[in-house]
Amino acid sequence: MLWIGHSTTLIQTPHLNIITDPILFDSIGPSVFGINAVTNPGVRIESLPPIDVILISHNHRDHLDLRSLHALVD
């Protein structure tokens, strides 16, 4: 298990890579109304392994960042 920052954790099992509440950029939300993160994520998105499962705990901007989700899916 690797804590990446705020609500984001990478959990690796022998067969799955799971990420929780991905916040993978230095700001949260749309660029016009984005909130700057207090600290940057501890891992760059390019350094993450392929993600098999994305777990979202609830629908708040600091747990459900659409930009991070799109970056992981793309």
DALIN-V354497 format. One record per run of one state. SS is the DSSP state (H for helix, E for strand, L for the rest). FROM is the first residue (numbers start at 0). TO is the last residue. If there is no record, write none. Layout:
ss=SS from=FROM to=TO
ss=SS from=FROM to=TO
//
This chain:
ss=L from=0 to=0
ss=E from=1 to=4
ss=L from=5 to=6
ss=E from=7 to=11
ss=L from=12 to=15
ss=E from=16 to=19
ss=L from=20 to=25
ss=E from=26 to=27
ss=L from=28 to=33
ss=E from=34 to=35
ss=L from=36 to=43
ss=H from=44 to=46
ss=L from=47 to=51
ss=E from=52 to=54
ss=L from=55 to=64
ss=H from=65 to=72
ss=L from=73 to=73
//
